[in-house]
């Protein structure tokens, strides 16, 4: 009798372990996004947008308003000269370095402060050369090693232009 109970418990534990192993979401290792601005390095915080695992897609966060983003994202001052014709020359060197396993390209979308798209999903970081106060930049990265499990994440920063005329 004890033997039947022990075999039954052992069988239940094995089935439970198999069920848990099948439903475990594989961990996606995120890398880092480092912004270099005027010689200083800053690691940008990310916002998880979508997780994809075993054919299931899960949205993780809602979009924020531009006013909320502008007050919460890291901001950097960019020196810019404006000539008499309104042409802008950016004088502050800025670059983004992404390390880690990712699927696809790093995409940059540049917005004006009122939400207008100035450059959509470019593969290169190019700040606008217009006479504006600044812009918001979204960096879209898909972290993961394979198409069966990945994580889409957005990184934001604000570039504020200090124009000299």
N, CA and C of each residue as an Amber inpcrd file, in Angstrom:
protein
   495
   0.8200000  -1.1910000   0.0000000   0.0000000   0.0000000   0.0000000
   0.8710000   1.2660000   0.0000000   1.8900000   1.2690000   0.8670000
   2.7950000   2.4190000   0.9180000   3.5020000   2.5980000  -0.4200000
   3.7980000   1.4840000  -1.0320000   4.4960000   1.5290000  -2.3090000
   3.6250000   2.1840000  -3.3920000   2.3120000   1.8800000  -3.4190000
   1.4030000   2.4670000  -4.3960000   1.2670000   3.9740000  -4.1750000
   1.1960000   4.3860000  -2.9190000   1.0920000   5.8210000  -2.6090000
   2.3680000   6.5350000  -3.0410000   3.5060000   5.9440000  -2.7500000
   4.7900000   6.5350000  -3.1310000   4.9280000   6.6370000  -4.6540000
   4.5450000   5.5970000  -5.3810000   4.6000000   5.6150000  -6.8470000
   3.6330000   6.6680000  -7.3880000   2.4480000   6.7740000  -6.8060000
   1.4610000   7.7820000  -7.2320000   1.9740000   9.1950000  -7.0050000
   2.5760000   9.4650000  -5.8470000   3.1420000  10.7870000  -5.5590000
   4.3010000  11.1090000  -6.4950000   5.1480000  10.1520000  -6.7260000
   6.2840000  10.3540000  -7.6230000   5.8070000  10.6500000  -9.0520000
   4.7950000   9.9440000  -9.5060000   4.2260000  10.1850000 -10.8390000
   3.6280000  11.5860000 -10.9180000   2.9230000  12.0110000  -9.8810000
   2.3200000  13.3530000  -9.8580000   3.4030000  14.4290000  -9.8970000
   4.4820000  14.2310000  -9.1560000   5.5800000  15.1990000  -9.1480000
   6.2230000  15.2830000 -10.5340000   6.4080000  14.1690000 -11.1930000
   7.0090000  14.1590000 -12.5320000   6.1070000  14.8920000 -13.5230000
   4.7920000  14.6300000 -13.4950000   3.8650000  15.3290000 -14.3980000
   3.8470000  16.8260000 -14.1220000   3.8630000  17.2070000 -12.8590000
   3.8720000  18.6260000 -12.4930000   5.1550000  19.2980000 -12.9860000
   6.2820000  18.6380000 -12.8170000   7.5560000  19.2000000 -13.2800000
   7.5560000  19.3640000 -14.8010000   7.0320000  18.3740000 -15.5210000
   6.9630000  18.4780000 -16.9910000   6.0700000  19.6390000 -17.4120000
   4.9340000  19.8050000 -16.7460000   4.0170000  20.8990000 -17.0860000
   4.6690000  22.2510000 -16.8310000   5.4080000  22.3860000 -15.7560000
   6.0710000  23.6550000 -15.4450000   7.2030000  23.9540000 -16.4250000
   7.9420000  22.9500000 -16.8110000   9.0480000  23.1500000 -17.7460000
   8.5240000  23.5910000 -19.1090000   7.4160000  23.0370000 -19.5420000
   6.8470000  23.3960000 -20.8460000   6.3850000  24.8470000 -20.8520000
   5.8500000  25.3530000 -19.7370000   5.2910000  26.7040000 -19.6870000
   6.2820000  27.7810000 -19.2650000   7.5160000  27.4320000 -19.0090000
   8.4980000  28.4330000 -18.5980000   8.8840000  29.2830000 -19.8030000
   8.8280000  30.5830000 -19.6130000   9.2270000  31.5100000 -20.6630000
  10.7450000  31.5890000 -20.7040000  11.3410000  31.3430000 -21.8600000
  12.7980000  31.4510000 -21.9380000  13.2550000  32.8790000 -21.6450000
  14.3360000  33.0030000 -20.9550000  14.8560000  34.3220000 -20.6120000
  15.5930000  34.9100000 -21.8120000  15.2750000  36.1630000 -22.0930000
  15.9440000  36.8800000 -23.1700000  16.9480000  37.8220000 -22.5270000
  18.1980000  37.6810000 -22.8930000  19.2390000  38.5390000 -22.3330000
  19.2630000  39.8690000 -23.0650000  19.0830000  40.9240000 -22.3060000
  19.1340000  42.2600000 -22.8900000  20.5560000  42.7850000 -22.8100000
  20.9410000  43.5050000 -23.8240000  22.2420000  44.1520000 -23.8310000
  22.1270000  45.5420000 -23.2400000  23.0120000  46.4110000 -23.6520000
  22.9700000  47.7800000 -23.1410000  23.0140000  48.7680000 -24.3000000
  22.4540000  49.9420000 -24.0350000  22.4460000  51.0290000 -25.0060000
  23.1490000  52.2030000 -24.3480000  24.2900000  52.5980000 -24.9140000
  25.1000000  53.6720000 -24.3380000  25.1450000  54.8340000 -25.3280000
  24.7370000  55.9920000 -24.8500000  24.7740000  57.2110000 -25.6540000
  26.0360000  57.9780000 -25.2960000  26.8180000  58.3260000 -26.3010000
  28.0000000  59.1570000 -26.0960000  27.6770000  60.5440000 -26.6210000
  27.7460000  61.5130000 -25.7250000  27.4260000  62.8940000 -26.0940000
  28.5410000  63.7960000 -25.5880000  29.2250000  64.4330000 -26.5070000
  30.3050000  65.3660000 -26.1840000  31.3750000  64.7150000 -25.3030000
  31.6790000  63.4380000 -25.5790000  32.7310000  62.7310000 -24.8620000
  32.2880000  62.0040000 -23.6060000  31.0800000  62.2540000 -23.1080000
  30.5730000  61.5750000 -21.9110000  29.6410000  60.4380000 -22.3180000
  29.6840000  59.3420000 -21.5470000  28.8570000  58.1730000 -21.8590000
  27.7170000  58.0540000 -20.8510000  26.5210000  57.7230000 -21.3650000
  25.3240000  57.5630000 -20.5440000  24.6070000  56.2930000 -20.9770000
  24.2970000  55.4080000 -20.0210000  23.5180000  54.2180000 -20.3550000
  22.0400000  54.5830000 -20.2820000  21.3290000  54.3350000 -21.3660000
  19.9190000  54.7020000 -21.4440000  19.0460000  53.5890000 -20.8740000
  18.0050000  53.9540000 -20.1060000  17.0650000  52.9420000 -19.6140000
  16.0790000  52.5680000 -20.7160000  15.6540000  51.3230000 -20.7490000
  14.7240000  50.8600000 -21.7760000  13.3230000  50.6620000 -21.2340000
  12.3540000  50.6500000 -22.1460000  10.9630000  50.3790000 -21.8190000
  10.5440000  49.1540000 -22.6160000  10.2000000  48.0710000 -21.9180000
   9.7900000  46.8510000 -22.6050000   8.4450000  47.0810000 -23.2780000
   8.3650000  46.7520000 -24.5600000   7.1330000  46.9640000 -25.3180000
   6.4050000  45.6510000 -25.6010000   7.1130000  44.6660000 -26.1350000
   6.4780000  43.4130000 -26.5430000   7.4220000  42.2520000 -26.2730000
   6.8490000  41.1800000 -25.7470000   7.6060000  39.9430000 -25.5440000
   6.9650000  38.8730000 -26.4330000   7.7960000  38.1410000 -27.1650000
   7.3220000  37.0910000 -28.0550000   7.9730000  35.7830000 -27.6280000
   7.1470000  34.7700000 -27.3730000   7.6890000  33.4880000 -26.9230000
   6.7820000  32.3560000 -27.3930000   7.3570000  31.3970000 -28.0960000
   6.6410000  30.2010000 -28.5390000   5.3210000  30.5260000 -29.2370000
   5.3390000  31.4870000 -30.1190000   4.1460000  31.8340000 -30.8810000
   3.1740000  32.7530000 -30.1670000   3.4680000  33.1440000 -28.9400000
   2.5800000  34.0330000 -28.1830000   3.2130000  35.4110000 -28.0870000
   2.4150000  36.4270000 -28.3550000   2.8830000  37.8100000 -28.3080000
   2.1900000  38.4980000 -27.1410000   2.9660000  39.1750000 -26.3050000
   2.4170000  39.8450000 -25.1240000   2.8890000  41.2970000 -25.1040000
   1.9280000  42.2240000 -25.0990000   2.2730000  43.6450000 -24.9850000
   2.5190000  43.9600000 -23.5210000   3.5920000  44.6860000 -23.2510000
   4.0030000  44.8990000 -21.8680000   3.7440000  46.3020000 -21.3500000
   3.7380000  47.3030000 -22.2010000   3.5140000  48.6600000 -21.7060000
   2.7770000  49.4820000 -22.7490000   2.0280000  50.4440000 -22.2670000
   1.2670000  51.3200000 -23.1610000   2.1400000  52.4980000 -23.5810000
   1.7810000  53.1150000 -24.6860000   2.5090000  54.2940000 -25.1440000
   2.2430000  55.4670000 -24.2180000   3.2660000  56.2650000 -23.9950000
   3.1430000  57.4390000 -23.1420000   2.9740000  58.6850000 -23.9990000
   2.4050000  59.7320000 -23.3930000   2.2570000  60.9890000 -24.1220000
   3.6220000  61.6580000 -24.2550000   3.7310000  62.5580000 -25.2200000
   5.0130000  63.2340000 -25.4350000   5.3560000  64.1520000 -24.2670000
   4.3560000  64.7370000 -23.6130000   4.6410000  65.5790000 -22.4460000
   5.2540000  64.7510000 -21.3240000   4.7120000  63.5580000 -21.0960000
   5.2550000  62.6620000 -20.0690000   6.6610000  62.2190000 -20.4390000
   6.8540000  61.8460000 -21.6980000   8.1840000  61.4190000 -22.1430000
   9.2130000  62.5300000 -21.9870000   8.8360000  63.7310000 -22.3960000
   9.7740000  64.8510000 -22.3560000  10.2500000  65.1390000 -20.9370000
   9.3700000  64.9380000 -19.9630000   9.7590000  65.2170000 -18.5820000
  10.4610000  64.0360000 -17.9140000  10.3650000  62.8400000 -18.5030000
  10.9220000  61.6680000 -17.8240000  12.1680000  61.0700000 -18.4830000
  12.4300000  61.3850000 -19.7430000  13.5850000  60.7770000 -20.4220000
  14.8430000  61.6040000 -20.1870000  16.0270000  60.9800000 -20.2950000
  17.2690000  61.7480000 -20.1750000  17.3590000  62.7740000 -21.3070000
  17.8580000  63.9560000 -20.9780000  17.9870000  64.9890000 -22.0100000
  19.4390000  65.4590000 -22.0860000  19.8330000  65.8410000 -23.2980000
  21.2100000  66.2320000 -23.5640000  21.2200000  67.5250000 -24.3570000
  22.1280000  68.4140000 -23.9980000  22.2570000  69.6890000 -24.6990000
  23.1610000  69.5160000 -25.9120000  22.6840000  70.0110000 -27.0300000
  23.4130000  69.9390000 -28.2910000  23.7160000  71.3650000 -28.7350000
  24.9890000  71.6750000 -28.9210000  25.3570000  73.0030000 -29.4240000
  25.1060000  73.0430000 -30.9230000  24.4670000  74.1170000 -31.3630000
  24.1400000  74.2440000 -32.7820000  24.3050000  75.6910000 -33.2160000
  24.8590000  75.8750000 -34.3980000  24.9670000  77.2020000 -35.0090000
  23.8890000  77.3290000 -36.0740000  23.2530000  78.4960000 -36.1120000
  22.2550000  78.7770000 -37.1430000  22.7630000  79.9600000 -37.9520000
  22.8890000  79.7530000 -39.2650000  23.3540000  80.8650000 -40.0980000
  22.1690000  81.7420000 -40.5150000  22.4350000  82.7880000 -41.2790000
  21.3890000  83.7520000 -41.6420000  20.3050000  83.1400000 -42.5320000
  20.6130000  82.0230000 -43.2070000  19.6230000  81.3550000 -44.0500000
  18.7980000  80.3230000 -43.2790000  19.0750000  80.1650000 -41.9780000
  18.3420000  79.2010000 -41.1590000  18.9180000  77.8000000 -41.1870000
  20.0880000  77.6270000 -41.7890000  20.7380000  76.3170000 -41.8130000
  21.3960000  76.0520000 -40.4640000  21.2190000  74.8410000 -39.9630000
  21.7320000  74.4740000 -38.6410000  22.9420000  73.5680000 -38.8050000
  24.0000000  73.8640000 -38.0530000  25.1810000  73.0140000 -37.9950000
  25.3080000  72.5200000 -36.5590000  25.2040000  71.1880000 -36.3790000
  25.3230000  70.6090000 -35.0420000  26.7960000  70.4920000 -34.6870000
  27.1540000  70.9890000 -33.4920000  28.5610000  71.0130000 -33.0990000
  28.9010000  69.9990000 -32.0120000  27.9060000  69.3500000 -31.4400000
  28.1630000  68.3880000 -30.3760000  28.1500000  66.9820000 -30.9630000
  29.2670000  66.2580000 -30.8700000  29.2800000  64.8920000 -31.3920000
  28.4100000  63.9720000 -30.5270000  27.6120000  63.1340000 -31.1820000
  26.7200000  62.2200000 -30.4700000  26.6810000  60.9010000 -31.2250000
  26.7370000  59.7930000 -30.4680000  26.6320000  58.4720000 -31.0860000
  25.9890000  57.5130000 -30.0940000  25.4770000  56.4070000 -30.6150000
  24.8400000  55.3780000 -29.7960000  25.5530000  54.0620000 -30.0560000
  25.8940000  53.3640000 -28.9610000  26.5450000  52.0560000 -29.0640000
  25.6330000  51.0230000 -28.4180000  25.2970000  49.9770000 -29.1660000
  24.4210000  48.9150000 -28.6790000  25.2360000  47.6380000 -28.5850000
  25.2460000  47.0220000 -27.3940000  25.9590000  45.7620000 -27.2050000
  24.9760000  44.7030000 -26.7330000  25.1570000  43.4820000 -27.1860000
  24.2870000  42.3810000 -26.7920000  23.6950000  41.6980000 -28.0130000
  23.0100000  40.5800000 -27.7690000  22.3970000  39.8150000 -28.8560000
  21.0840000  40.4630000 -29.2630000  20.9630000  40.7790000 -30.5330000
  19.7270000  41.3940000 -31.0130000  19.3670000  40.8260000 -32.3760000
  18.0880000  40.9080000 -32.6730000  17.5760000  40.4870000 -33.9750000
  17.3490000  41.7300000 -34.8160000  17.8390000  41.7430000 -36.0080000
  17.5860000  42.8620000 -36.9020000  18.4040000  44.0940000 -36.5730000
  17.9830000  45.1990000 -37.1730000  18.7090000  46.4580000 -37.0550000
  18.2120000  47.2840000 -35.8770000  19.0470000  48.1930000 -35.4390000
  18.6500000  49.2140000 -34.4740000  17.9810000  50.3150000 -35.2920000
  16.7690000  50.7140000 -34.8910000  16.0110000  51.7010000 -35.6570000
  15.8150000  52.9700000 -34.8370000  16.0300000  54.1150000 -35.4730000
  15.9120000  55.4180000 -34.8250000  14.7280000  56.1720000 -35.4310000
  13.8310000  56.6590000 -34.5730000  12.7380000  57.5230000 -35.0090000
  12.8820000  58.8350000 -34.2560000  12.8470000  59.9400000 -34.9870000
  13.0330000  61.2680000 -34.3920000  11.7040000  62.0140000 -34.4630000
  11.3100000  62.5880000 -33.3150000  10.0490000  63.3230000 -33.2040000
  10.3270000  64.7600000 -32.7780000   9.4720000  65.6690000 -33.2190000
   9.5100000  67.0250000 -32.6670000   8.8260000  66.9700000 -31.2990000
   8.9320000  68.0380000 -30.5320000   8.3420000  68.0450000 -29.1970000
   6.8190000  67.9310000 -29.2230000   6.1820000  68.2820000 -30.3280000
   4.7250000  68.1720000 -30.4070000   4.2640000  66.8300000 -30.9750000
   5.1810000  65.9050000 -31.2300000   4.8280000  64.5590000 -31.6630000
   4.9190000  64.3070000 -33.1550000   5.2900000  65.2960000 -33.9280000
   5.4230000  65.1330000 -35.3780000   6.6700000  64.2990000 -35.6840000
   6.5270000  63.3260000 -36.5720000   7.6540000  62.4700000 -36.9550000
   8.5590000  63.2400000 -37.9130000   9.8290000  63.3860000 -37.5290000
  10.8100000  64.0690000 -38.3730000  11.6440000  63.0820000 -39.1860000
  11.8840000  61.8990000 -38.6450000  12.6080000  60.8290000 -39.3510000
  12.0980000  59.5070000 -38.7970000  11.6160000  58.6230000 -39.6690000
  10.9850000  57.3860000 -39.2130000  11.8640000  56.1700000 -39.4690000
  12.1300000  55.4300000 -38.4010000  12.8320000  54.1480000 -38.4200000
  14.0350000  54.1180000 -39.3630000  14.9300000  55.0380000 -39.1160000
  16.1860000  55.1030000 -39.8630000  17.1940000  54.1610000 -39.2090000
  18.1090000  53.6280000 -39.9850000  19.1450000  52.7470000 -39.4470000
  20.3380000  53.5270000 -38.9220000  20.2960000  54.8500000 -39.0550000
  21.4020000  55.6990000 -38.6220000  20.8390000  56.8530000 -37.7920000
  21.5200000  57.1940000 -36.7120000  21.0900000  58.3140000 -35.8790000
  21.4560000  59.6190000 -36.5700000  20.4420000  60.3370000 -36.9990000
  20.6460000  61.6390000 -37.6250000  19.6710000  62.6280000 -37.0030000
  20.2080000  63.5720000 -36.2490000  19.3610000  64.6020000 -35.6550000
  18.9890000  65.6200000 -36.7250000  17.7990000  66.2120000 -36.6210000
  17.3650000  67.1670000 -37.6430000  18.2480000  68.4060000 -37.6760000
  18.4470000  68.9010000 -38.8580000  19.2430000  70.1180000 -39.0310000
  18.3040000  71.2610000 -39.3820000  17.3020000  71.4220000 -38.5300000
  16.3180000  72.4920000 -38.6800000  16.4430000  73.4110000 -37.4790000
  15.9290000  74.6080000 -37.6040000  15.9640000  75.5680000 -36.5010000
  14.8070000  75.2590000 -35.5500000  15.0170000  74.2590000 -34.6690000
  14.0010000  73.8480000 -33.7020000  14.6170000  73.8750000 -32.3120000
  13.7600000  73.7800000 -31.2910000  14.2460000  73.7750000 -29.9080000
  14.9460000  72.4700000 -29.5550000  14.5430000  71.3960000 -30.2010000
  15.1180000  70.0920000 -29.9180000  14.2090000  69.0000000 -30.4400000
  14.4900000  67.7660000 -30.0380000  13.6930000  66.6470000 -30.5260000
  13.7570000  65.4910000 -29.5310000  12.8150000  64.5700000 -29.6730000
  12.8200000  63.3190000 -28.9280000  13.2670000  62.2160000 -29.8770000
  14.1340000  61.3450000 -29.4070000  14.6320000  60.2530000 -30.2340000
  14.2370000  58.9330000 -29.5850000  13.6030000  58.0630000 -30.3940000
  13.2500000  56.7160000 -29.9330000  14.1790000  55.7330000 -30.6290000
  14.8040000  54.8820000 -29.8350000  15.6630000  53.8270000 -30.3630000
  14.9170000  52.5180000 -30.1430000  14.6260000  51.8030000 -31.2210000
  13.8720000  50.5500000 -31.1360000  14.8280000  49.3890000 -31.3680000
  14.8600000  48.4680000 -30.3900000  15.7680000  47.3220000 -30.4600000
  14.9810000  46.0550000 -30.1550000  15.2570000  44.9950000 -30.9010000
  14.6750000  43.6860000 -30.6290000  15.7870000  42.7950000 -30.0970000
  15.7010000  42.4700000 -28.7960000  16.7170000  41.6450000 -28.1450000
  16.3660000  40.1700000 -28.3180000  17.3530000  39.3260000 -28.5100000
  17.1560000  37.8860000 -28.6000000  18.1580000  37.2670000 -29.5550000
  18.2140000  35.9320000 -29.5190000  19.1400000  35.2100000 -30.3930000
  18.4140000  34.4940000 -31.5230000  17.1270000  34.2250000 -31.3420000
  16.3850000  33.4880000 -32.3650000  14.9600000  34.0230000 -32.4550000
  14.2960000  33.6760000 -33.5500000  12.9570000  34.1960000 -33.8070000
  11.8840000  33.6090000 -32.9010000  12.1880000  32.5670000 -32.1400000
  11.1640000  31.9410000 -31.3080000  10.9710000  32.6460000 -29.9750000
  11.9290000  33.4340000 -29.5490000  11.8230000  34.1300000 -28.2710000
  12.6160000  35.4300000 -28.3430000  11.9020000  36.5620000 -28.2620000
  12.5940000  37.8440000 -28.3050000  11.8040000  38.8990000 -27.5500000
  12.4320000  40.0340000 -27.3470000  11.8530000  41.1350000 -26.5870000
  12.0990000  42.4320000 -27.3420000  11.0240000  43.1610000 -27.6270000
  11.1550000  44.4740000 -28.2610000  11.1980000  45.5290000 -27.1690000
  12.1470000  46.4360000 -27.2790000  12.3190000  47.4480000 -26.2450000
  12.5990000  48.8000000 -26.8930000  12.0640000  49.8590000 -26.2860000
  12.2900000  51.2240000 -26.7600000  13.1810000  51.9610000 -25.7740000
  14.0740000  52.7650000 -26.3000000  14.9520000  53.6270000 -25.5110000
  14.7170000  55.0500000 -26.0070000  14.5480000  55.9820000 -25.0860000
  14.2390000  57.3700000 -25.4500000  15.2780000  58.3200000 -24.8760000
  15.5270000  59.4080000 -25.5920000  16.2620000  60.5350000 -25.0340000
  15.8360000  61.7970000 -25.7660000  16.0600000  62.9180000 -25.1090000
  15.7310000  64.2190000 -25.7020000  17.0300000  64.9370000 -26.0390000
  17.0590000  65.5270000 -27.2120000  18.1910000  66.3600000 -27.6310000
  17.6930000  67.7990000 -27.6650000  18.2390000  68.6300000 -26.7800000
  17.8250000  70.0360000 -26.7130000  18.8930000  70.8830000 -27.3770000
  18.4820000  71.6580000 -28.3550000  19.4240000  72.4680000 -29.1200000
  19.7010000  73.7830000 -28.4070000  20.9700000  74.0860000 -28.2140000
  21.4060000  75.4060000 -27.7460000  21.9340000  76.1280000 -28.9750000
  21.0840000  76.9320000 -29.5740000  21.4610000  77.5630000 -30.8420000
  22.1800000  78.8780000 -30.6150000  23.1840000  79.0840000 -31.4340000
  23.9410000  80.3350000 -31.4370000  23.7790000  80.9500000 -32.8150000
  23.3880000  82.1950000 -32.8330000  23.1520000  82.8760000 -34.1170000
  24.2060000  83.9110000 -34.3570000
